[in-house]
Amino acid sequence: MRRYMVVALVAGLAALAGTASAFDNGQYNDVPADIRAWFKSVMAPNGVPCCDISDGHRTDYDVRAGAYWVPIEGQWMEVPERAVIRDRGNPVGQAVVWYVHHRGAIIISCFVPADAV
């Protein structure tokens, strides 16, 4: 039993290491420390962290009938109100959206408009 637990632990750690390296390929090495800190500090209105700098995507956006819309992977998607962050400022000058793929769907977890204060 103990051997199986060790094997499962090693496999889980290997999977996590592979996932982490897949997101950050060094493309953010030249980002200023204050911008990196902002990405790491952004939290959704429900208190859940949006993730890290490598997970946020700079994006265009549109406002339609009072709701934000963003293009993700070739399709325009409405940003759920629960994901809109208005009180963290935005030092990058472009809107930023955080999203994940879950069970075949794209879930928007956080969105900061370009003019957030």
Secondary structure, 3 states (H helix, E strand, C coil): CHHHHHHHHHHHHHHHHHHHHHHCCCCCCCCCHHHHHHHHHCECCCCCECCCHHHEEEECCEEECCEEEEEECCEEEECCHHHECCCCCCCCCCEEEEEEEECCEEEEEEEECCCCC
